[in-house]
Amino acid sequence: MDEVAVILLAGAAVVTLLPATFIVGVVMFTRRDGAPPSPDLLRLFRIAS
């Protein structure tokens, strides 16, 4: 595989995984102790989608 293609593929993977990791981290942080997600978090996800 060409070196440029490998770099582009790695960059695309990072760009894809960072937001997903951030969202999972926020959800895990807000749901600690079994608390439901806050309305502000739900509104944020509605705006993002």
PDB file of N, CA, C and O in Angstrom, chain B, residues numbered from 101:
ATOM      1  N   MET B 101       0.851  -1.184   0.000  1.00  0.00           N
ATOM      2  CA  MET B 101       0.000   0.000   0.000  1.00  0.00           C
ATOM      3  C   MET B 101       0.894   1.244   0.000  1.00  0.00           C
ATOM      4  O   MET B 101       1.947   1.269   0.637  1.00  0.00           O
ATOM      5  N   ASP B 102       0.464   2.243  -0.708  1.00  0.00           N
ATOM      6  CA  ASP B 102       1.225   3.483  -0.809  1.00  0.00           C
ATOM      7  C   ASP B 102       1.287   4.184   0.558  1.00  0.00           C
ATOM      8  O   ASP B 102       0.340   4.108   1.341  1.00  0.00           O
ATOM      9  N   GLU B 103       2.395   4.858   0.835  1.00  0.00           N
ATOM     10  CA  GLU B 103       2.565   5.531   2.127  1.00  0.00           C
ATOM     11  C   GLU B 103       1.528   6.628   2.327  1.00  0.00           C
ATOM     12  O   GLU B 103       1.028   6.814   3.437  1.00  0.00           O
ATOM     13  N   VAL B 104       1.203   7.352   1.266  1.00  0.00           N
ATOM     14  CA  VAL B 104       0.215   8.425   1.372  1.00  0.00           C
ATOM     15  C   VAL B 104      -1.153   7.849   1.719  1.00  0.00           C
ATOM     16  O   VAL B 104      -1.883   8.417   2.531  1.00  0.00           O
ATOM     17  N   ALA B 105      -1.498   6.729   1.108  1.00  0.00           N
ATOM     18  CA  ALA B 105      -2.782   6.094   1.398  1.00  0.00           C
ATOM     19  C   ALA B 105      -2.850   5.633   2.851  1.00  0.00           C
ATOM     20  O   ALA B 105      -3.898   5.740   3.488  1.00  0.00           O
ATOM     21  N   VAL B 106      -1.748   5.126   3.372  1.00  0.00           N
ATOM     22  CA  VAL B 106      -1.710   4.690   4.773  1.00  0.00           C
ATOM     23  C   VAL B 106      -1.909   5.877   5.703  1.00  0.00           C
ATOM     24  O   VAL B 106      -2.643   5.781   6.687  1.00  0.00           O
ATOM     25  N   ILE B 107      -1.261   6.991   5.396  1.00  0.00           N
ATOM     26  CA  ILE B 107      -1.403   8.195   6.220  1.00  0.00           C
ATOM     27  C   ILE B 107      -2.841   8.701   6.176  1.00  0.00           C
ATOM     28  O   ILE B 107      -3.406   9.058   7.210  1.00  0.00           O
ATOM     29  N   LEU B 108      -3.433   8.732   4.988  1.00  0.00           N
ATOM     30  CA  LEU B 108      -4.820   9.186   4.869  1.00  0.00           C
ATOM     31  C   LEU B 108      -5.778   8.253   5.599  1.00  0.00           C
ATOM     32  O   LEU B 108      -6.725   8.713   6.237  1.00  0.00           O
ATOM     33  N   LEU B 109      -5.544   6.964   5.512  1.00  0.00           N
ATOM     34  CA  LEU B 109      -6.390   5.993   6.197  1.00  0.00           C
ATOM     35  C   LEU B 109      -6.281   6.154   7.712  1.00  0.00           C
ATOM     36  O   LEU B 109      -7.290   6.097   8.415  1.00  0.00           O
ATOM     37  N   ALA B 110      -5.075   6.352   8.213  1.00  0.00           N
ATOM     38  CA  ALA B 110      -4.882   6.556   9.651  1.00  0.00           C
ATOM     39  C   ALA B 110      -5.556   7.849  10.104  1.00  0.00           C
ATOM     40  O   ALA B 110      -6.173   7.886  11.169  1.00  0.00           O
ATOM     41  N   GLY B 111      -5.442   8.899   9.308  1.00  0.00           N
ATOM     42  CA  GLY B 111      -6.103  10.162   9.644  1.00  0.00           C
ATOM     43  C   GLY B 111      -7.609  10.028   9.670  1.00  0.00           C
ATOM     44  O   GLY B 111      -8.271  10.577  10.551  1.00  0.00           O
ATOM     45  N   ALA B 112      -8.155   9.302   8.707  1.00  0.00           N
ATOM     46  CA  ALA B 112      -9.606   9.089   8.675  1.00  0.00           C
ATOM     47  C   ALA B 112     -10.069   8.289   9.888  1.00  0.00           C
ATOM     48  O   ALA B 112     -11.135   8.558  10.442  1.00  0.00           O
ATOM     49  N   ALA B 113      -9.274   7.309  10.298  1.00  0.00           N
ATOM     50  CA  ALA B 113      -9.627   6.513  11.478  1.00  0.00           C
ATOM     51  C   ALA B 113      -9.636   7.378  12.732  1.00  0.00           C
ATOM     52  O   ALA B 113     -10.531   7.256  13.568  1.00  0.00           O
ATOM     53  N   VAL B 114      -8.646   8.247  12.863  1.00  0.00           N
ATOM     54  CA  VAL B 114      -8.586   9.131  14.034  1.00  0.00           C
ATOM     55  C   VAL B 114      -9.769  10.086  14.038  1.00  0.00           C
ATOM     56  O   VAL B 114     -10.406  10.283  15.073  1.00  0.00           O
ATOM     57  N   VAL B 115     -10.067  10.678  12.889  1.00  0.00           N
ATOM     58  CA  VAL B 115     -11.180  11.628  12.799  1.00  0.00           C
ATOM     59  C   VAL B 115     -12.504  10.939  13.112  1.00  0.00           C
ATOM     60  O   VAL B 115     -13.403  11.560  13.679  1.00  0.00           O
ATOM     61  N   THR B 116     -12.633   9.676  12.754  1.00  0.00           N
ATOM     62  CA  THR B 116     -13.861   8.933  13.025  1.00  0.00           C
ATOM     63  C   THR B 116     -13.953   8.526  14.490  1.00  0.00           C
ATOM     64  O   THR B 116     -15.024   8.614  15.090  1.00  0.00           O
ATOM     65  N   LEU B 117     -12.853   8.085  15.066  1.00  0.00           N
ATOM     66  CA  LEU B 117     -12.896   7.535  16.421  1.00  0.00           C
ATOM     67  C   LEU B 117     -12.919   8.595  17.520  1.00  0.00           C
ATOM     68  O   LEU B 117     -13.487   8.349  18.584  1.00  0.00           O
ATOM     69  N   LEU B 118     -12.326   9.754  17.297  1.00  0.00           N
ATOM     70  CA  LEU B 118     -12.287  10.759  18.355  1.00  0.00           C
ATOM     71  C   LEU B 118     -13.678  11.232  18.784  1.00  0.00           C
ATOM     72  O   LEU B 118     -13.960  11.231  19.982  1.00  0.00           O
ATOM     73  N   PRO B 119     -14.559  11.637  17.865  1.00  0.00           N
ATOM     74  CA  PRO B 119     -15.900  12.056  18.314  1.00  0.00           C
ATOM     75  C   PRO B 119     -16.676  10.921  18.973  1.00  0.00           C
ATOM     76  O   PRO B 119     -17.383  11.145  19.955  1.00  0.00           O
ATOM     77  N   ALA B 120     -16.551   9.716  18.448  1.00  0.00           N
ATOM     78  CA  ALA B 120     -17.261   8.577  19.038  1.00  0.00           C
ATOM     79  C   ALA B 120     -16.753   8.320  20.456  1.00  0.00           C
ATOM     80  O   ALA B 120     -17.549   8.066  21.360  1.00  0.00           O
ATOM     81  N   THR B 121     -15.457   8.384  20.654  1.00  0.00           N
ATOM     82  CA  THR B 121     -14.879   8.181  21.981  1.00  0.00           C
ATOM     83  C   THR B 121     -15.325   9.280  22.933  1.00  0.00           C
ATOM     84  O   THR B 121     -15.617   9.013  24.098  1.00  0.00           O
ATOM     85  N   PHE B 122     -15.379  10.512  22.444  1.00  0.00           N
ATOM     86  CA  PHE B 122     -15.824  11.634  23.269  1.00  0.00           C
ATOM     87  C   PHE B 122     -17.269  11.435  23.719  1.00  0.00           C
ATOM     88  O   PHE B 122     -17.586  11.629  24.892  1.00  0.00           O
ATOM     89  N   ILE B 123     -18.147  11.050  22.790  1.00  0.00           N
ATOM     90  CA  ILE B 123     -19.560  10.857  23.125  1.00  0.00           C
ATOM     91  C   ILE B 123     -19.715   9.725  24.141  1.00  0.00           C
ATOM     92  O   ILE B 123     -20.460   9.862  25.111  1.00  0.00           O
ATOM     93  N   VAL B 124     -19.019   8.616  23.924  1.00  0.00           N
ATOM     94  CA  VAL B 124     -19.094   7.492  24.872  1.00  0.00           C
ATOM     95  C   VAL B 124     -18.576   7.931  26.243  1.00  0.00           C
ATOM     96  O   VAL B 124     -19.162   7.572  27.264  1.00  0.00           O
ATOM     97  N   GLY B 125     -17.506   8.686  26.275  1.00  0.00           N
ATOM     98  CA  GLY B 125     -16.968   9.173  27.550  1.00  0.00           C
ATOM     99  C   GLY B 125     -17.930  10.090  28.270  1.00  0.00           C
ATOM    100  O   GLY B 125     -18.091   9.981  29.485  1.00  0.00           O
ATOM    101  N   VAL B 126     -18.575  10.994  27.546  1.00  0.00           N
ATOM    102  CA  VAL B 126     -19.548  11.899  28.161  1.00  0.00           C
ATOM    103  C   VAL B 126     -20.720  11.109  28.723  1.00  0.00           C
ATOM    104  O   VAL B 126     -21.164  11.371  29.841  1.00  0.00           O
ATOM    105  N   VAL B 127     -21.224  10.146  27.959  1.00  0.00           N
ATOM    106  CA  VAL B 127     -22.358   9.346  28.428  1.00  0.00           C
ATOM    107  C   VAL B 127     -21.959   8.543  29.664  1.00  0.00           C
ATOM    108  O   VAL B 127     -22.722   8.484  30.629  1.00  0.00           O
ATOM    109  N   MET B 128     -20.788   7.929  29.652  1.00  0.00           N
ATOM    110  CA  MET B 128     -20.346   7.154  30.819  1.00  0.00           C
ATOM    111  C   MET B 128     -20.168   8.062  32.036  1.00  0.00           C
ATOM    112  O   MET B 128     -20.515   7.676  33.152  1.00  0.00           O
ATOM    113  N   PHE B 129     -19.635   9.253  31.829  1.00  0.00           N
ATOM    114  CA  PHE B 129     -19.421  10.190  32.938  1.00  0.00           C
ATOM    115  C   PHE B 129     -20.747  10.642  33.529  1.00  0.00           C
ATOM    116  O   PHE B 129     -20.881  10.725  34.750  1.00  0.00           O
ATOM    117  N   THR B 130     -21.728  10.937  32.682  1.00  0.00           N
ATOM    118  CA  THR B 130     -23.006  11.443  33.181  1.00  0.00           C
ATOM    119  C   THR B 130     -23.874  10.335  33.757  1.00  0.00           C
ATOM    120  O   THR B 130     -24.783  10.617  34.537  1.00  0.00           O
ATOM    121  N   ARG B 131     -23.618   9.078  33.393  1.00  0.00           N
ATOM    122  CA  ARG B 131     -24.441   7.978  33.898  1.00  0.00           C
ATOM    123  C   ARG B 131     -23.795   7.244  35.074  1.00  0.00           C
ATOM    124  O   ARG B 131     -24.259   6.168  35.450  1.00  0.00           O
ATOM    125  N   ARG B 132     -22.753   7.792  35.651  1.00  0.00           N
ATOM    126  CA  ARG B 132     -22.158   7.119  36.803  1.00  0.00           C
ATOM    127  C   ARG B 132     -23.162   7.115  37.954  1.00  0.00           C
ATOM    128  O   ARG B 132     -24.004   8.009  38.045  1.00  0.00           O
ATOM    129  N   ASP B 133     -23.081   6.141  38.810  1.00  0.00           N
ATOM    130  CA  ASP B 133     -24.015   5.921  39.922  1.00  0.00           C
ATOM    131  C   ASP B 133     -25.417   5.619  39.428  1.00  0.00           C
ATOM    132  O   ASP B 133     -26.376   5.783  40.182  1.00  0.00           O
ATOM    133  N   GLY B 134     -25.567   5.185  38.191  1.00  0.00           N
ATOM    134  CA  GLY B 134     -26.867   4.783  37.672  1.00  0.00           C
ATOM    135  C   GLY B 134     -27.818   5.926  37.389  1.00  0.00           C
ATOM    136  O   GLY B 134     -29.009   5.698  37.179  1.00  0.00           O
ATOM    137  N   ALA B 135     -27.319   7.148  37.379  1.00  0.00           N
ATOM    138  CA  ALA B 135     -28.197   8.291  37.125  1.00  0.00           C
ATOM    139  C   ALA B 135     -28.574   8.341  35.647  1.00  0.00           C
ATOM    140  O   ALA B 135     -27.745   8.037  34.789  1.00  0.00           O
ATOM    141  N   PRO B 136     -29.806   8.717  35.344  1.00  0.00           N
ATOM    142  CA  PRO B 136     -30.185   8.859  33.933  1.00  0.00           C
ATOM    143  C   PRO B 136     -29.475  10.060  33.313  1.00  0.00           C
ATOM    144  O   PRO B 136     -29.020  10.943  34.039  1.00  0.00           O
ATOM    145  N   PRO B 137     -29.374  10.108  32.004  1.00  0.00           N
ATOM    146  CA  PRO B 137     -28.730  11.265  31.370  1.00  0.00           C
ATOM    147  C   PRO B 137     -29.505  12.542  31.678  1.00  0.00           C
ATOM    148  O   PRO B 137     -30.732  12.528  31.770  1.00  0.00           O
ATOM    149  N   SER B 138     -28.791  13.622  31.833  1.00  0.00           N
ATOM    150  CA  SER B 138     -29.447  14.892  32.133  1.00  0.00           C
ATOM    151  C   SER B 138     -30.176  15.409  30.896  1.00  0.00           C
ATOM    152  O   SER B 138     -29.800  15.075  29.773  1.00  0.00           O
ATOM    153  N   PRO B 139     -31.215  16.220  31.090  1.00  0.00           N
ATOM    154  CA  PRO B 139     -31.930  16.788  29.930  1.00  0.00           C
ATOM    155  C   PRO B 139     -31.019  17.616  29.030  1.00  0.00           C
ATOM    156  O   PRO B 139     -31.209  17.648  27.814  1.00  0.00           O
ATOM    157  N   ASP B 140     -30.030  18.285  29.622  1.00  0.00           N
ATOM    158  CA  ASP B 140     -29.103  19.080  28.813  1.00  0.00           C
ATOM    159  C   ASP B 140     -28.313  18.187  27.864  1.00  0.00           C
ATOM    160  O   ASP B 140     -28.082  18.555  26.712  1.00  0.00           O
ATOM    161  N   LEU B 141     -27.896  17.009  28.345  1.00  0.00           N
ATOM    162  CA  LEU B 141     -27.148  16.082  27.495  1.00  0.00           C
ATOM    163  C   LEU B 141     -28.034  15.564  26.370  1.00  0.00           C
ATOM    164  O   LEU B 141     -27.590  15.458  25.227  1.00  0.00           O
ATOM    165  N   LEU B 142     -29.283  15.241  26.690  1.00  0.00           N
ATOM    166  CA  LEU B 142     -30.203  14.767  25.654  1.00  0.00           C
ATOM    167  C   LEU B 142     -30.439  15.852  24.606  1.00  0.00           C
ATOM    168  O   LEU B 142     -30.494  15.559  23.412  1.00  0.00           O
ATOM    169  N   ARG B 143     -30.577  17.101  25.045  1.00  0.00           N
ATOM    170  CA  ARG B 143     -30.774  18.200  24.102  1.00  0.00           C
ATOM    171  C   ARG B 143     -29.538  18.376  23.223  1.00  0.00           C
ATOM    172  O   ARG B 143     -29.661  18.653  22.030  1.00  0.00           O
ATOM    173  N   LEU B 144     -28.355  18.217  23.800  1.00  0.00           N
ATOM    174  CA  LEU B 144     -27.111  18.328  23.034  1.00  0.00           C
ATOM    175  C   LEU B 144     -27.060  17.268  21.943  1.00  0.00           C
ATOM    176  O   LEU B 144     -26.667  17.566  20.815  1.00  0.00           O
ATOM    177  N   PHE B 145     -27.454  16.026  22.262  1.00  0.00           N
ATOM    178  CA  PHE B 145     -27.441  14.964  21.257  1.00  0.00           C
ATOM    179  C   PHE B 145     -28.486  15.214  20.180  1.00  0.00           C
ATOM    180  O   PHE B 145     -28.257  14.880  19.018  1.00  0.00           O
ATOM    181  N   ARG B 146     -29.643  15.800  20.544  1.00  0.00           N
ATOM    182  CA  ARG B 146     -30.667  16.106  19.541  1.00  0.00           C
ATOM    183  C   ARG B 146     -30.161  17.181  18.581  1.00  0.00           C
ATOM    184  O   ARG B 146     -30.419  17.116  17.379  1.00  0.00           O
ATOM    185  N   ILE B 147     -29.445  18.162  19.109  1.00  0.00           N
ATOM    186  CA  ILE B 147     -28.902  19.231  18.266  1.00  0.00           C
ATOM    187  C   ILE B 147     -27.836  18.655  17.336  1.00  0.00           C
ATOM    188  O   ILE B 147     -27.766  19.029  16.165  1.00  0.00           O
ATOM    189  N   ALA B 148     -26.998  17.738  17.857  1.00  0.00           N
ATOM    190  CA  ALA B 148     -25.900  17.181  17.067  1.00  0.00           C
ATOM    191  C   ALA B 148     -26.403  16.263  15.962  1.00  0.00           C
ATOM    192  O   ALA B 148     -25.756  16.139  14.922  1.00  0.00           O
ATOM    193  N   SER B 149     -27.539  15.623  16.170  1.00  0.00           N
ATOM    194  CA  SER B 149     -27.999  14.661  15.158  1.00  0.00           C
ATOM    195  C   SER B 149     -29.002  15.255  14.193  1.00  0.00           C
ATOM    196  O   SER B 149     -29.474  14.563  13.290  1.00  0.00           O
TER     197      SER B 149
END
